[in-house]
Amino acid sequence: MFDNKHLKSIFGLNNKSMATVKTIYKGDLRTEATHLQSGTKIITDAPTDNNGKGEAFSPTDLVAAALGSCAMTIMGIVANRENIDLTGTDFSVVKVMGAEPRRISEIQVEFNFPELAIDDRQRKLLENAALTCPVAKSLKEELVQSLRFNW
């Protein structure tokens, strides 16, 4: 098995760059990724439309989910700073696949907020936080990111 020391020697990582995830290919188009800090595991499976069983998140599902989760997390940070309670907010994610080459062409995220006593300035702060989250800024510009905020 690989530990951080071994990974550092393979990838030339310095002390500030530690592995975040260790993944094992389990066969049959399935992987098991372990978050090294917490030990939490995620299984991925190829989707049924790409030779898989579709029994778990596909890698592209995780990318789409990451955009929604990152946007929500960054909004949560801003909300905490502004003393806004976003508890109960939910969101749905739709991943649209493109072909030739096979890729994610669009991710749609729809946020549904509980009744909040916030003003326009705070609403704009939260929306901007979502739109500029690290995952949003890491995806290619050609990937359409459609975020909808239902206040």
C-alpha positions, 0 to 999 in steps of 0.5 A: 500500500502507498503511504504519504512518504511513498507518494511524496517520493513518486510524485516529488511532493513537498511537505506541504503537499500531502495526498488527499485521496488514495484510490484502488481499482477494484475491477469491473470498472469500479474504484474505491477512493479513501479520504486519508484524513477521515477514512471515509470511502466513496465507491465509483462505478461506470454508468450503464451507458458506458459499460458499467453497472451504475451501482454507485456514483460515476466519476462524472457524477462526483464532478457534478456533485462537487460543484453543488457541494462546493457552492453550498459550502462557500455560501455557508462560509459567507452565511456564517460571517453574515449571521445567516442560517442556511440550515434546510437549504437543499439543492439538486444537480443535473449533469448533462453529458456531451459526445465526441469527445464524451464529457460533461457539457453542462452542470445545472444546480438548483438551490432551494432556500428556506424563508430567510430574512436577508436583504439584496446585498446578502443575497448577492453575496451568497450568489457570488460566493456560489458562482466563484467557489473553487470547483466552479473556478477549476472547471473548463470555461466550455463546461456550462455551469447553470446555477439557479437560486430559489429564494 
